[in-house]
Amino acid sequence: MISIKQVSNKKDLKKFIDFPHELYANDEHYVPELYMAQADMLNKSTFPFFQHSEAEFFLAYQDDKIVGRIAAIKNNNYIEYTNKQVGQFGFFDTIDDYEVAKALLDTVKNWIAQHGLNQITGPYNYSTNETCGTLIEGFDSPPTLMMTYNKPYYADFMDRYGFEKDMDLLSYIVYTKDVPEKLTRMSNLLFERLNSKGITIRKANLSKFKEEVDKLYQIYNSAWEKNWGFVPMTEAEFKHSAKDMKMIVDPDFLLIAEAEGKPIAFSLSLPDLNMPLKHLKRGRLLPFGLFKLLYYKRKINRVRVITLGIVEQYRKLGIDAYFYAKAFEEAKNKKMLFGEASWILENNEMMNRAITNINGKVYKKHRLYKKAI
């Protein structure tokens, strides 16, 4: 018999965080989330999302054994921004049993209906500003940093439940050995051309991290405001996220474009910390996880282009092509094997064209779903 229990205390929350470790115990590509990071995300007292929105977490039990988990989410900022009465599901994991998946999704659907909303979408952990999507293609390699991973049967469960596709998210791989030689010449020409238009591009100054974050925040909500699925980040959310990334940011991979001193675009790539995280038992840093993290961090040989945004009036000037070119040039200089550009909306023609022009190939695909209720 399947029963659903709402997470109501720290003991339940720990079970909620740890369930994926049991589910993927024999999966060679699974990467555990860092426990302290997950605990931070689910902390309703301190995580900035809960300053404006709400979520509840649920566990599925079968004969007293945990067999699934899910979150029901009401993102008030998204509702206000889009004027759509939509609720989300997220943090979804289940054993290979459709009845468990259905019980979890039914729970969220009812929760969303009780909150006066008329559509369920997901998975979002809590929005497109965090991790999202169900992996539907590309199960033959581990996920890169801040990308989701799941069992192949999830897509079938979504279809059986009556979900329809809302949007696909593409992940491109670019092997540094395949980066065309002309890229360096092209980036130099682009740099000169942009300079002639009064646009300068520089590396971030991490000694002035707070000031740089303020500039990036100015760009972020402006550059993405018309993107599908976008919801503006509050200043508290943006700075909380920036604080988490500070420890792993490499200034060679954080580029800022300015026009007459005004920030207009930025590109952020991060070394794939999932490579060392893969060796951490149940995502714990103690007692030995920290040593493993530091040891395997030196062996990272891939990078993820995680964010690339340009304020609308400065698009189609070649800034995106320059950012990609410099990211993969730096990856090559640092002896990295490959870079991943992700995720990119399937209908974002400009970004998809820019990455395919430097020999990028789609190698993973995630899907977001929707269903009227």
TORGU-263785 format. One record per residue: residue in one letter; x, y, z of N, C-alpha, C, CB in turn. Coordinates in steps of 0.2 Angstrom, whole numbers, m for minus. Atoms other than C-alpha are relative to their C-alpha. Glycine has a CB too. Layout:
 residu    nx    ny    nz   cax   cay   caz    cx    cy    cz   cbx   cby   cbz
      A     X     Y     Z     X     Y     Z     X     Y     Z     X     Y     Z
...
% end
This chain:
 residu    nx    ny    nz   cax   cay   caz    cx    cy    cz   cbx   cby   cbz
      M     4    m6     0     0     0     0     4     6     0    m5     0     6
      I    m4    m6     1     6    17    m5    m3     6     5     1     3    m7
      S     2    m5    m4     5    31     8     4     6    m1     0    m1     8
      I    m4    m7     1    10    50     6     0     3     7    m3     4    m5
      K    m1    m3    m6    17    59    21     3     7    m1     4    m4     5
      Q    m3    m7     0    20    78    22     6     0     4    m5     5     1
      V    m6    m1    m4    38    82    28    m2     6     5     6     3    m5
      S     2    m5    m6    35    91    45     6     1     5    m6    m3     3
      N    m6    m1    m5    52    90    54     6    m1    m3    m1    m4     7
      K    m6     1     3    70    89    52     2    m7    m2     6     3     5
      K    m2     7     1    71    70    53    m3    m2    m7    m4    m4     5
      D     3     1     6    59    70    38     4     3    m6    m8     2     0
      L    m3    m4     5    68    83    29     7    m4    m2     2     7     2
      K    m6     3     2    84    73    30    m1    m6    m4     4    m3     7
      K     2     5     4    75    58    23    m1     2    m7    m6    m4     3
      F     1    m3     6    69    69     9     6     1    m4    m4     6     1
      I    m7    m1     3    87    74     5     3    m6    m2     4     5     4
      D    m4     6     1    94    57     6    m3    m5    m4     1    m3     7
      F     3     5     4    81    47    m4     3    m2    m6    m7     2    m1
      P    m3     2     7    90    49   m21     6    m4     1     2     7    m3
      H    m6     4     0   106    41   m14    m2    m7     0     3     2     7
      E     2     7     0    96    25   m11    m2    m2    m7    m6    m1     5
      L     3     2     7    87    26   m28     5    m1    m5    m5     6    m2
      Y    m5     0     5   103    29   m38     6    m4     3     2     7    m2
      A    m6     3    m3   114    18   m27     5    m4    m5    m2    m5     5
      N    m3     4     5   119     7   m42     1     3    m7    m3    m7    m1
      D     0    m3     6   119    20   m55     7     4    m1    m6     6    m1
      E    m7    m2     1   137    24   m62     0     8    m1     3    m4    m5
      H    m1    m7     2   132    41   m68    m3     5     5    m4     1    m6
      Y     3    m5    m6   123    48   m52     5     4     3    m4    m5     5
      V    m4    m5    m4   130    63   m44    m4     2     6     3     6    m4
      P     4    m2    m6   125    66   m26     0     8     1     2    m3     7
      E     0    m7    m1   119    84   m22     4     1     7    m7     3     1
      L    m4    m2    m6   130    92    m8    m6     1     5     4     6    m1
      Y     5     0    m5   120    89     8    m2     7     2     1    m5     5
      M     1    m7    m3   122   106    15    m3     5    m5     7     3     3
      A     3    m4     5   117   114    m1    m7    m1    m1     3    m1    m7
      Q     7     2     0   101   104    m2    m4     2     6    m1    m7    m1
      A     3    m2    m6    97   108    16    m1     7     0     5    m2     6
      D     0    m7     0   100   126    13    m6     2    m5     6     3    m3
      M     6    m2     5    87   126    m2    m6    m2     3     1    m4    m6
      L     6     2    m3    74   117     8    m2     4     7     0    m7     1
      N     1    m3    m6    76   128    23    m5     6    m1     6     3     3
      K     5    m5     1    60   139    24     1     6     4    m7    m3     2
      S    m1    m6    m4    67   151    37     5     4    m3     2    m3     7
      T    m5    m4     2    82   156    27     1     1    m8     7    m3     3
      F    m1     0     8    81   152     8    m4     5    m3    m1    m7    m3
      P     4    m6     2    76   168    m1    m6    m1    m4     5     4    m4
      F     6     2     4    63   159   m12    m6     1     5     0    m7    m2
      F     6     0    m5    52   158     4    m2     7     3     1    m5     6
      Q     2    m6    m1    52   176     6    m6     3    m4     6     5    m1
      H     6    m3     4    39   178    m7    m5    m6    m3     3     3    m7
      S     3     6     2    33   160   m11    m1    m6     5     2    m2    m7
      E     1     6    m4    28   143    m4     1    m6    m3    m6     1     4
      A    m1     7     3    32   125    m6    m1    m5     6     6    m1    m3
      E     0     5    m4    28   109     3     3    m6    m2    m8    m2     2
      F    m4     6     2    38    93     3    m4    m7     2     7     0     2
      F     3     6    m2    31    75     3     4    m6    m2    m7     0    m4
      L    m3     7     1    37    57     4    m5    m5    m1     5    m1     7
      A     5     5     2    29    42    m3     3    m7     4     0    m2    m7
      Y    m2     6    m4    30    26     8    m4    m6    m3    m1     1     8
      Q     3     6     2    27     8     3     2    m5     6     2    m3    m7
      D    m2     4    m5    27    m4    18     6     3     4     2    m7    m3
      D    m4    m3    m5    36     8    29     7     2    m3     1    m3     6
      K    m6    m1     3    50    10    16    m2     6    m5     2    m6    m4
      I     1    m6     4    52    27     7     2    m2    m8     5     6     2
      V     0     2     7    49    25   m12     0     6    m5    m5    m5    m2
      G     0    m5     5    48    42   m19    m1     7     4    m7     0    m4
      R     0    m7    m3    48    61   m15    m3     5    m5     6     2     3
      I     3    m5     5    40    77   m23    m1     6     4    m6    m2    m3
      A     2    m6    m3    38    95   m19    m6     4    m4     6     5     0
      A     6    m4     3    22   106   m22     2     7     1    m7    m2     3
      I    m3    m7    m1    27   124   m26    m5     5    m3     6     0    m5
      K     4    m6     3    17   140   m28     5     6     0    m6     2     5
      N    m5    m5     1    29   153   m35    m4     7    m1     5    m2    m6
      N     4    m6     1    20   169   m32     3     6    m5    m1     4     7
      N    m3    m5     5    33   180   m42    m1    m2    m7     8     0     2
      Y     2     2     7    30   169   m57    m7     1    m2     2    m8     0
      I     7    m1     2    11   170   m56    m1     8    m1    m4    m2     6
      E     1    m7     1    13   189   m54     3     2    m6     3     4     6
      Y    m3    m2     6    25   191   m68    m3    m2    m6     8    m3     0
      T     3     2     7    16   180   m81    m7     0     0     2    m8     0
      N     8     0    m1    m2   182   m74    m3    m7    m2    m3     6    m5
      K     3     7     1    m4   163   m76    m1    m3     7     5    m4    m5
      Q     2     3    m7   m12   153   m62     3    m7     0    m8     0     1
      V    m3     7     0     1   139   m62     4    m1     6     5     1    m6
      G    m4     2    m5     9   129   m49     5    m5    m3    m5    m4     6
      Q    m5     4     2    24   118   m50     1    m6     4     7     4    m1
      F    m3     5    m4    31   101   m45     7     0    m1    m4    m7    m2
      G    m7     0     0    49    98   m41     3    m5     5     3     7     1
      F    m4     4    m4    62    88   m32    m3    m7    m1     0     2     7
      F     4     6     1    53    73   m40     5    m6    m1    m4     0    m6
      D    m4     7     1    61    55   m38    m5    m5     2     6     0     4
      T     5     6    m1    52    38   m38     4    m6    m2    m7     1    m3
      I    m2     7     2    56    20   m39    m4    m2    m7    m2    m6     5
      D     3     2     6    51    11   m55    m7    m3     1     5    m5    m4
      D     6     2    m1    33    10   m51    m5     6    m1    m1    m3     8
      Y     4    m6     2    20    21   m59    m5     2     5    m4    m2    m7
      E     5    m1    m5     7    19   m45     3     5     5    m2    m6     3
      V    m3    m5    m4    20    28   m34     1     7    m3     7    m3     2
      A     0    m7     4    23    42   m47    m7     3     0     3    m1    m7
      K     7    m3     1     4    44   m49    m2     3     7    m5    m5    m2
      A     2    m2    m7     2    45   m30     3     7     2     1    m5     5
      L    m4    m7    m2    15    59   m28    m3     5    m5     8    m1    m2
      L     2    m6     4     9    69   m43    m7     2     2     0    m3    m8
      D     7    m1    m3    m9    67   m37     0     5     6    m4    m6     1
      T     0    m4    m6    m4    74   m21     2     8    m1     6    m2     5
      V    m2    m7     2     4    90   m29    m6     3    m4     6     0    m4
      K     5    m3     4   m10    92   m41    m6     2     5    m3    m6    m5
      N     5    m2    m4   m23    92   m27     2     6     4    m1    m6     5
      W    m2    m5    m4   m12   104   m17     0     7    m4     8    m1     2
      I     1    m6     4   m11   116   m32    m7     2    m1     4    m2    m7
      A     8    m2     1   m30   115   m35    m2     4     6    m4    m6    m1
      Q     3    m3    m7   m33   119   m16     3     7     0     3    m4     6
      H    m3    m7     0   m22   135   m19    m3     4    m6     8     0    m1
      G     3    m4     5   m33   141   m33     3     0    m7    m1     7     3
      L    m4     0     7   m22   137   m48    m3    m5    m4     8    m1     2
      N     3     4     5   m27   129   m64     4    m4    m4    m5     4    m4
      Q    m5     4     4   m11   121   m71     5    m2     4     2     4    m6
      I    m6     3    m3     3   110   m65     6     0    m5    m1    m7     3
      T    m6     0     4    20   112   m73     6    m3     4     2     7    m3
      G    m6     2    m3    37   105   m70     4    m5    m4    m1    m3     7
      P    m2    m2    m7    49    99   m64     4     6     1     4    m6     3
      Y    m4    m6    m2    56   115   m56     2    m1     7    m4     6    m2
      N    m3     1    m7    67   115   m41     2     7     3     6    m4     1
      Y     6    m3     0    59   130   m39    m3     3    m6    m1     4     6
      S     1    m4     6    60   139   m55     5    m1    m5    m1     8     1
      T    m6     0     5    71   141   m71     6     3     3    m2     3    m6
      N    m6    m2    m3    83   150   m59     4    m5     4    m2     6     4
      E    m4     5    m3    87   134   m51     0    m6    m5    m4    m2     7
      T    m1     6     5    89   116   m58    m8    m1    m2     3    m6     3
      C     7     2     2    74   110   m68     0    m5    m6    m4     7    m3
      G     1     4     5    68    98   m81     1    m8     1     5     2    m5
      T    m1     7     0    67    79   m84     4    m2    m5    m7    m4     0
      L    m4     2     5    81    71   m93    m3    m5    m4     7    m3     3
      I     3     4     5    74    63  m109     5    m3    m5    m6     3    m3
      E    m5     3     4    90    60  m119     7     2     3    m1     3    m7
      G    m7    m1    m2   108    58  m115     1    m3     7     2     7     1
      F     0     3    m6   108    45  m101     7    m4     1    m5    m6     1
      D    m6     4     0   126    38  m105     6     4     3     2    m1    m7
      S    m6    m4    m4   136    51   m95    m3     4     6     3     5    m5
      P     2    m3    m6   135    60   m78    m3     7    m2     5     0     5
      P     2    m7     1   126    77   m77     6     5     2    m6     2     4
      T    m5    m5    m2   137    92   m76    m3     5     6     2     5    m6
      L     2    m4    m6   136   105   m62    m7     3    m1     5     5     2
      M     7    m3     0   118   111   m58    m4    m2    m6     1     7     0
      M     4     3     5   110   100   m71    m4    m6     3     3    m2    m6
      T     3     6    m4    97    87   m66     1    m7    m4    m8     1    m1
      Y    m1     7     3    98    68   m69    m6    m4     3     7    m3     2
      N     5     4    m3    85    55   m67     0    m7    m4    m7     3    m1
      K     1     7     3    80    37   m72    m4     1    m7    m4    m5     5
      P     3     0     7    75    34   m90    m8     0     0     2    m5    m5
      Y     7     1     0    57    29   m85    m4     6     2    m1    m6     5
      Y     4    m6    m2    52    46   m78    m4     3    m6     5     5     2
      A     3    m3     6    48    52   m96    m7    m4    m1     4     0    m6
      D     6     4     1    36    37   m98    m6     2     5     2    m7     0
      F     4    m1    m6    28    41   m81    m4     7    m2     3     0     7
      M     3    m6     2    25    59   m87    m5     0    m5     5     5    m2
      D     4     1     6    17    54  m103    m7    m4     3     3    m4    m5
      R     6     4    m2     5    41   m94    m4     4     5     3    m6     4
      Y     4    m4    m5     0    54   m81    m4     5    m4     4     4     5
      G     4    m5     4    m6    65   m96     3     7    m1    m7     1     3
      F    m3    m6     1     7    78   m96     2     1    m7     7     0     4
      E    m3    m1     6    12    86  m112     6     5     0    m6     4    m5
      K    m7    m3     1    28    94  m118    m2     8     1     4    m1    m6
      D     0    m7    m1    30   112  m112     6     4    m4    m1     3     7
      M    m6    m3     3    48   116  m118     5    m5     1     1     7     3
      D    m6     4    m1    64   106  m121     6     5     1     1    m5    m7
      L    m6    m4    m1    80   112  m115     6    m4    m2     1     1     8
      L    m6     3     4    96   108  m125     7     1     4     0     2    m7
      S    m7    m1    m2   113   104  m119     5    m2    m5     1    m5     7
      Y    m5     1     5   128   105  m131     6    m2     3     0     7    m4
      I    m7     2    m1   145    97  m130     4     3    m5     1    m7     1
      V    m5    m2     4   160   105  m137     7    m2     2     0     8    m1
      Y    m6     3    m2   176    95  m137     5     6    m2     2    m6    m3
      T    m5    m5     1   191   107  m135     4    m1    m6     4     1     6
      K    m4     1     6   200    98  m149    m3     1    m6     2    m8     0
      D     4    m2     6   186   102  m161    m1     7    m1    m7    m4     1
      V     1    m7     0   186   120  m157     4     3    m6     2     4     6
      P    m3    m2     6   190   128  m174     6     5     1    m5     2    m5
      E    m5    m5    m1   207   137  m176    m2     7    m1     6    m2    m4
      K     2    m6     2   198   151  m184    m3     4     6    m4     0    m6
      L     4    m3    m5   189   154  m168     4     6     4    m1    m5     6
      T    m4    m5    m3   204   164  m160     0     6    m5     7    m3     1
      R     0    m6     5   205   175  m176    m6     3     0     2    m3    m7
      M     6    m3     0   187   177  m176    m2     4     7    m6    m5     0
      S     2    m3    m7   186   182  m157     4     7     0     2    m4     6
      N    m4    m6     0   200   195  m160    m3     5    m4     7    m2    m2
      L     3    m5     4   191   203  m174    m6     2     3    m2    m4    m7
      L     6    m2    m4   175   203  m164     1     5     5    m4    m6     3
      F    m2    m5    m6   184   211  m149     1     7    m3     6    m3     3
      E    m1    m7     3   190   225  m161    m6     3    m2     6    m1    m5
      R     6    m3     3   174   227  m169    m5     3     6    m4    m5    m4
      L     5    m2    m6   164   228  m152     4     7     3     0    m5     5
      N    m4    m6    m3   178   241  m146    m2     6    m4     7    m2     0
      S     1    m6     4   175   252  m161    m8     2     1     1    m2    m7
      K     7    m2    m1   156   252  m156    m1     3     7    m5    m5    m1
      G     0    m3    m7   161   258  m138    m2    m6     5    m5     5     0
      I     2     6    m4   158   240  m131     7    m3     2    m4    m5    m3
      T    m6     3    m2   172   234  m120    m2    m7     4     4     4     5
      I     2     6    m3   173   216  m113     6    m2     5    m1    m6    m5
      R    m6     1    m5   184   212   m97    m2    m6     4     1     6     4
      K     1     5    m5   186   198   m85    m2     3     7     7    m4     2
      A     3    m3    m6   177   200   m68     6     1     5    m5    m5     3
      N    m5    m1    m5   187   207   m54    m2    m2     7     2     8     1
      L     3     4    m6   184   195   m39     2     4     6     3    m7     0
      S    m2    m4    m6   193   207   m27    m5     5     1     7     3    m1
      K     6    m4    m1   178   218   m30    m7    m4    m1     0     6    m4
      F     6     4     1   165   204   m29    m6     3     1     1    m7     4
      K     7    m3    m2   151   213   m21    m2     5    m6     0     4     7
      E     2    m5     5   152   227   m34    m1    m3    m7     6     5    m1
      E     1     3     6   153   215   m48    m7    m4     0     6    m5    m1
      V     7     4     0   138   205   m42    m6     5    m1    m1    m3     7
      D     5    m5     1   128   221   m41    m1     2    m8     2     7     3
      K     1    m1     7   132   224   m60    m3    m6    m3     7     1    m3
      L     3     6     4   128   206   m65    m8     0     2     3    m6     3
      Y     7     0    m1   111   208   m56    m4     5    m4    m1     2     8
      Q     3    m5     4   107   224   m66    m1    m4    m7     5     6    m1
      I     1     3     7   110   213   m82    m5    m5     0     7    m2    m2
      Y     4     7     0   101   197   m76    m7     1    m2     1    m3     6
      N     8     0     1    83   202   m75    m2     4    m6    m3     4     6
      S     1    m4     6    85   214   m90     1    m5    m6     4     6    m1
      A    m2     5     6    93   201  m102    m4    m5    m1     7    m2     1
      W     4     6     1    82   187   m98    m8     1     0     1    m5     5
      E     7    m1    m1    65   196   m96    m5    m2    m5    m1     8     1
      K     5     3     5    57   190  m112     1    m7    m2     1     4    m6
      N    m1     8     1    64   172  m111    m6    m4     2     6    m2     3
      W     5     4    m2    51   159  m110     2    m3     7    m1    m6    m5
      G    m1     4    m7    49   152   m92     3     5     5     3    m6    m1
      F    m4    m4    m4    58   167   m85    m4     3     6     4     6    m4
      V     3    m4    m5    54   174   m68     6     4     3    m3    m5     6
      P    m5    m4    m3    64   188   m61     2    m2     7    m2     8     1
      M    m3     1    m7    76   185   m46     0     6     4     7    m3    m1
      T     0    m5    m5    74   195   m31     8     2     1    m3    m1     6
      E    m7    m1    m1    90   204   m26     3    m5     5     1     7     3
      A    m2     5    m5    91   192   m11     2    m6    m3    m5     0     6
      E    m2     6     3    90   177   m22     6     0    m4    m6    m2    m4
      F    m6     0     4   103   183   m34     6     0     4     0     6    m4
      K    m6     0    m4   115   187   m20     2    m6     4     0     6     5
      H    m1     6    m4   112   171   m11     3    m5    m5    m7    m3     2
      S    m3     4     5   116   162   m27     7     1    m2    m4     0    m7
      A    m6    m2     2   131   172   m31     5    m2     6     1     8    m1
      K    m4     2    m6   138   169   m13     2    m8    m1    m4     1     6
      D    m2     7     0   137   150   m16     5    m1    m6    m7    m4    m2
      M    m4     2     6   146   151   m33     7     4     1    m3     3    m6
      K    m6    m4    m1   160   163   m26     6    m5     0     0     4     6
      M    m6     5    m2   171   148   m20     2    m3    m7    m3    m5     5
      I    m3     4     6   172   140   m38     0     5    m6    m5    m5    m1
      V     0    m4     6   171   155   m50     8     1    m1    m3     7     2
      D    m7    m1     3   187   157   m61    m1     6    m4     2    m6    m4
      P     1    m6     4   188   175   m67     1    m1    m7     5     5     3
      D    m1     1     8   194   168   m84    m6    m2    m3     6    m5    m1
      F     6     3     3   177   161   m86    m6     5     2    m2    m7     3
      L     5    m4    m1   167   176   m80     1     7    m3    m1     1     8
      L    m1    m6     4   166   190   m93    m6     5     0     2    m2    m7
      I     5    m5    m1   157   206   m92     1     5    m6     0     4     7
      A     0    m4     5   153   217  m107    m3     7     2    m4    m2    m6
      E     3    m7    m2   150   236  m104     0     5    m6     4     3     6
      A     0    m5     5   145   250  m115     0     7     4    m7     0    m5
      E    m1    m6    m4   151   267  m109    m1    m1     7    m5     5    m2
      G    m1     1    m7   154   260   m92    m6    m4     3     1     6     3
      K     6     4    m2   136   252   m91     0    m7    m2    m6     4    m3
      P     0     8     1   135   233   m89    m6    m2    m5     0    m4     6
      I     5     2     5   126   226  m104    m1    m8    m1     1     3    m6
      A     0     7     1   130   207  m104     5    m3     4     1    m1    m8
      F    m5     4    m4   139   194   m95     0    m8    m2     0     1     8
      S    m1     7     1   145   176   m97     3    m4     5     3    m2    m7
      L    m3     3    m6   148   164   m83     1    m8    m2    m4     0     6
      S    m1     8     0   156   146   m85     3    m2     6     5    m1    m6
      L    m3     3    m7   160   135   m70     3    m6    m1    m6     0     5
      P    m3     7     0   172   121   m68    m5    m5     2     7     0     4
      D     5     5    m2   162   105   m67     1    m3     7    m1    m5    m5
      L    m2     3    m7   162   102   m48    m4    m6     1    m3     5     5
      N     3     7    m1   151    87   m51     5    m6     0    m5    m1    m6
      M    m5     5     0   167    78   m55     2    m2     7     6     2    m5
      P    m2     2    m7   173    78   m37    m6    m2     4     4     6     3
      L     5     2    m4   156    78   m30    m2    m7    m1    m6     5    m2
      K     2     7     2   153    61   m38     3    m5     5     2    m2    m7
      H    m4     4    m5   166    54   m25    m3     1     7     7     1    m1
      L     2    m2    m7   157    61   m10    m6    m5     2    m2     7     1
      K     5     4    m2   147    48    m1    m6     4     3     2    m5     6
      R     6    m3    m2   129    54     1     0     7     1    m3    m3     7
      G    m1    m8     0   135    72    m2     2     3     6    m7     3    m2
      R    m3    m3    m7   143    74    15     7     2    m1    m1    m5     5
      L    m7    m2     0   159    84    17     4    m3     6     0     8     1
      L    m3     3    m6   162    76    34    m1    m8     0    m1     4     6
      P    m7    m2    m2   172    66    39     5     0    m5     2    m5     5
      F    m5     0     5   181    63    23    m1     3    m7     2    m7    m1
      G     2    m3     7   171    71     9     4     6    m2    m7     2     1
      L    m3    m7     1   180    88    11     7    m2    m4     1     4     6
      F    m6     2     3   197    79     7    m1    m3    m7     4    m5     5
      K     1     2     7   190    70    m8    m2     5    m4    m6    m5     0
      L     2    m6     4   182    86   m14     6     4    m2    m5     5     4
      L    m6    m4     1   199    95   m13     5    m4    m5     4     2     6
      Y    m4     4     4   208    80   m21    m2     0    m7     1    m7     3
      Y     2     1     7   197    77   m36    m2     7    m3    m7    m4     1
      K     1    m7     4   194    96   m39     6     1    m4    m1     5     6
      R    m6    m1     4   212    96   m46    m1    m4    m6     6    m2     4
      K     1     5     6   206    83   m59    m5     2    m4     0    m7     2
      I     5    m2     4   192    93   m66     2     2    m7    m4     6     3
      N    m2    m1     7   193    93   m85    m6     2    m5     4    m7    m3
      R     5    m3     4   177   100   m91    m3     6     4    m6    m5    m1
      V     2    m6    m2   168   116   m89    m7     1    m3     4     6    m2
      R     7    m2     3   149   122   m91    m1     7    m1    m5    m3     5
      V     2    m7     1   144   138   m99    m7     0     3     0     2    m8
      I     6     0    m4   130   141   m87    m5     6    m1     1    m1     7
      T     4    m6     0   124   158   m90     3     5    m6    m1     4     6
      L    m2    m5     5   125   170  m105    m6     4    m2     3    m4    m7
      G     6    m5     1   114   185  m106     2     7    m3    m4     1     6
      I    m2    m7     3   114   201  m116    m7     4     0     2    m1    m8
      V     6    m5     0   102   216  m114    m2     1    m7     2     7     3
      E     2     1     7    91   216  m129     3     5    m5    m8     1     0
      Q    m3    m5     5    97   232  m138     7    m1    m2    m1     7     3
      Y    m6     1     2   114   225  m139     1    m7    m3     5     1     6
      R     0     7     3   110   208  m146     2     1    m8    m6    m4     1
      K    m1     0     7   115   203  m164     6     4    m2    m6     2    m4
      L    m6    m3     1   132   212  m162     6    m4     0     1     6     5
      G    m5     4     0   142   197  m160     3    m2     7     6     2    m4
      I    m3     1    m7   144   198  m141    m1    m8     2    m4     4     5
      D     1     7    m1   137   180  m139     5    m4    m3    m7    m2    m2
      A    m5     4     3   149   173  m151     7     1     3     0     2    m8
      Y    m6    m2    m3   163   182  m143     1    m4     7     1     7     1
      F     0     3    m6   158   175  m126     1    m8    m1    m7     1     4
      Y    m1     7     1   157   157  m132     7    m2    m2    m5    m3    m6
      A    m6     1     3   173   159  m142     5     0     6     2     5    m5
      K    m5    m1    m6   183   165  m126    m1    m6     5    m1     7     3
      A     1     5    m5   175   152  m115     3    m7    m2    m8    m2     1
      F    m3     7     3   181   137  m126     7     1    m1    m4    m2    m6
      E    m7    m1     0   197   145  m129     4    m1     7     2     7    m3
      E    m2     1    m7   200   146  m110     0    m7     2    m4     5     5
      A     1     7    m2   194   129  m108     6    m4    m3    m6    m3    m2
      K    m5     3     3   207   123  m121     7     2     3     0     2    m8
      N    m6    m2    m3   221   133  m113     1    m3     7     0     8     1
      K     0     3    m7   217   125   m96     0    m7    m1    m6     2     4
      K    m1     7     1   219   108  m104    m7    m4     1     6    m3     4
      M     7     3    m1   200   104  m102    m2    m4    m6    m5     5     2
      L     2     4     5   193    90  m112    m6     2    m4    m2    m7     3
      F     6    m3     4   176    98  m116    m3     5     4    m4    m6    m2
      G     4    m5    m3   164   111  m112    m7    m2    m1     2     7    m1
      E     7     1     1   145   110  m110    m3     7     0    m3    m5     5
      A     4    m6     0   134   124  m115    m8    m2     2     0     4    m7
      S     7     2    m2   117   122  m106    m3     4     6     1    m7     3
      W     4     2     5   104   124  m105    m3     5    m4    m7    m4     3
      I     2    m5     5    97   133  m120    m7    m2    m2     5     0    m6
      L     7     1     3    79   134  m125     0    m2    m7    m5     6     1
      E     0     3     7    75   124  m140    m2     5    m6    m5    m6    m1
      N     2    m5     5    67   139  m148     4     7     0    m7     2     1
      N    m4    m6    m1    81   151  m144     5     0    m6     4     1     6
      E    m4     1     6    88   152  m162     7     4     0    m4     3    m6
      M    m6    m4     0   101   165  m159     6    m4     4    m1     7     3
      M    m5     4    m4   110   155  m145     1    m7    m3    m3    m1     7
      N    m2     7     3   108   138  m154     4     1    m6    m7    m3    m2
      R    m4    m1     6   115   145  m170     8     2     3    m2     6    m4
      A    m7    m2    m2   130   153  m160     4    m6     2    m1     5     6
      I    m4     6    m2   135   136  m152     1    m5    m5    m4    m3     6
      T    m2     5     5   133   126  m167     5     2    m5    m7    m2    m4
      N    m5    m3     5   144   138  m177     7    m2     3    m1     7     0
      I    m6     2    m2   158   132  m166     1    m7     2     2     4     7
      N     0     7     0   155   114  m168    m4    m3     6     7    m3    m1
      G     4     3    m6   143   111  m153    m5    m5    m3    m3     6     4
      K     5     5     2   132    96  m154    m4    m1     6     4    m7    m2
      V     5     2    m5   116    92  m144     2    m7     3    m7     1    m2
      Y    m1     6    m3   120    78  m132    m4    m2     6     8    m1     2
      K     5     2    m5   107    79  m119    m6     5    m1     3     1     8
      K     6    m4     0    90    85  m118    m5    m1     6    m4    m2    m7
      H     5     0    m5    78    89  m104    m7     3    m2     3     4     6
      R     7    m2     2    59    92  m105    m3     3     7    m4    m6    m3
      L     5    m3    m5    47   103   m95    m7    m2    m2     1     8     1
      Y     7     2     2    29    97   m94    m5     5     3    m1    m7     3
      K     6    m4    m2    12   105   m92    m6    m4     0    m1     6    m3
      K     6     3     0    m5    99   m88    m6     4     3     0    m7     4
      A     6    m4    m3   m22   108   m85    m3    m5     6    m5     1    m5
      I     3     4    m5   m30   103   m69    m7     3     2     4     0     7
% end
